[in-house]
Amino acid sequence: MSDDFLVQRFEEHRDHLRAVAFRMLGSSSEADDAVQETWMRFARTDTAEVENLRGWLTTVASRVCLNLLRTRRTRREDELDRDHDTAAFPGDAPAPDPEAQAVMADSVGLALQVVLDSLNPAERVAFVLHDLFGVPFDRIGPVLDRTPEATRQLASRARRRVRGGTPVPDVPLQRSVVEAFLAAARDGRFEDLLEVLDPDIKVVADDAAVATGFAGREVLGATQVAAIFNGNARAAIPVLVDGYVGAMWAPGGTPRSVLACTVENGRITEITITNDPATIATLDLVEL
């Protein structure tokens, strides 16, 4: 495949990739860096058999952005681009077409950028790809090393924070609710469990958790969820799961099961049970 043909194929998707990268990173210079890295990976990969090149490139660009977000978070850098100049991008790259410009202009509102910047990397990638670019969860999951169900929860949590404009999770409140849930579960206090569970709570379990027989793939409703946990979770401890209060069972210090909880208005509205070791390894877990 000639170099000219490779360049032509990539250029057909450059504006889209830049839009995706800018949404994720909030920085025009970093977006260009991500697109350049995507090009380099594309140029050294045989994509002759790839049927959906746009999807393939989006996945590659998303992984590049995810790594940049994780690096930024580790270094505690604030890379928010505050100049809001979307007429053109730095460097020699051509200016985006009018459609791409509209996408960029819509994405640089300071309030939105502040909230997006407060999301953890996995939430941000899930939200941007699904809500802003319509990528299905079964394609986003592999980017994040998560199941589609866990990816759906990440996007849902991010969506609520973006729409509600609440950039910082209330960790003390979350912790009090989750600890009350764990205590009621350990002691078998069914009525107290109902008090901390939202009536429409949803529990989603990955394949490894389903295989244990603890819960089905999806359980809906406070009564059904309380019945699952009533008298259980005796060895679970509260932890931060990607910045949110959840719980973990870690015999011998090795995490075996993780509960990612979503708390709203003083009640748990969603729980994702993860038992798959590979997925657990990608989670940011901090004991409280």
Buried (B, 14 or more C-beta within 10 A) or exposed (E): EEEEEBEEBBEEBBBBBBBBBBBBBBBBEBBBBBBBBBBEBBEEEEBEEBEEBEBBBBBBBBBBBBEBBBEBBEEEEEBBBEEEEBEEBEEEBEEBEEEBBEBBEEBBEEEBBEBBBBBBBBBBBBBBBBBBBEBEBEBBBBBBBBBBBBBBBBBBBBBEBBEEEEBEBEBEEBBBBBBBBBBBBBEEBBEBBBBBBBEEBBBBBBEBBBEEEBBBEEBEBBEBBBEBBBBBBEEBEBBBBBBBBBBBBBEEEEBBBBBBBBBBEEBBBBBBBBBBEEBBEBBBBEEB
